[in-house]
Amino acid sequence: MSKIATRDAYGRALARLGAEKADVVVLDADLAKSTKTIDFAKVYPERFFDMGIAEQNLMGTAAGLAAIGKIPFASTFAMFATGRAFEQIRNSIAYPKLNVKIAATHAGITVGEDGASHQTVEDIALMRVLPNMTVLAPADGPETEGAIRWAAEHTGPVYIRLGRLAVPVINEENYVFTPGKAVTLRQGKDVTIIATGLMVSVALEAAEALAAEGIGAEVLNIHTIKPIDAEAILASTARTGCVVTAEEHSVIGGLGSAVAEVLVEGQPVPMERVGLKDTFGESGKPAELLKKYGLTAEAVVAAARRSMERKR
């Protein structure tokens, strides 16, 4: 299975969009080589703005460009986009509902050796609490390209969570991104596994392991955290009777919390959450960190067993 980082897919998508939409402009916080906005900058330098290491100004300028009819993609590491510039995103972008696309790369702990100061496991929580904000977390390259293309057509603020680490390609090149709609990647009757971002491929690996034991796991890819597809979640859990969520994020405030809100208001079932357990990350190789913090297929399998046990 081929692999590509979603940040690389973002760079490619931007360069293509630049040829199709003259109103697309790109801003970066002195990280163009890392966020891959350099792909756009090389082709359209007159529509690329390096704002320096000044994320608050990055977001404020993006808001101003949106106010005059441009389609700005504001790009930086997820930690600095959501942490350092939260007030500007809240008051200058989300509150006036301006047409800014926040492309946040290097999300989660798979930033790796950069350590906790550059990792973010809180960004989904921070963004999904904001009114007017759409929150996307693509699972692979084709889904990222579809999400970026949709965001450019959509009017309103969008947060797009992207990663540094190359992840397996699970969708076809002609994949059509449909916002707000979960993707059922595998059907099953015993347990539902709901995943987002890089944990989608991990969930599929876990489902294979469970199948070897005779357990049928239904796997949902939730690429749109907000608005979340409550109908698909409730329909799946009605069939299986229990659920596991998997995310490269804190279990507090992210996908697991969003799914729990849906279930408690609609149809409560036994639930287990795979994610960081109220802790920061640390410096290390991505694979080592994923193992240490329990973001593995083995951890998802164990959670599925616990969830199934609780419904008996």
Sequence and secondary structure as in RCSB ss.txt:
>XXXX:A:sequence
MSKIATRDAYGRALARLGAEKADVVVLDADLAKSTKTIDFAKVYPERFFDMGIAEQNLMGTAAGLAAIGKIPFAS
TFAMFATGRAFEQIRNSIAYPKLNVKIAATHAGITVGEDGASHQTVEDIALMRVLPNMTVLAPADGPETEGAIRW
AAEHTGPVYIRLGRLAVPVINEENYVFTPGKAVTLRQGKDVTIIATGLMVSVALEAAEALAAEGIGAEVLNIHTI
KPIDAEAILASTARTGCVVTAEEHSVIGGLGSAVAEVLVEGQPVPMERVGLKDTFGESGKPAELLKKYGLTAEAV
VAAARRSMERKR
>XXXX:A:secstr
  EE HHHHHHHHHHHHHHH TTEEEEESS HHHHSTHHHHHH GGGEEE  S HHHHHHHHHHHHHTT EEEEE
EEHHIIIIITHHHIIIIIITTT   EEEEES BSTTGGG TTT BSSHHHHHHTSTT EEE   SHHHHHHHHHH
HHHS S EEEE  SS EE  S TT    TT  EEEE  SSEEEEE TTHHHHHHHHHHHHHHTT  EEEEE  EE
ES  HHHHHHHHHHHS EEEEEEEETTTSHHHHHHHHHHHH    EEEEEE S    SS HHHHHHHTT SHHHH
HHHHHHHHHHT 
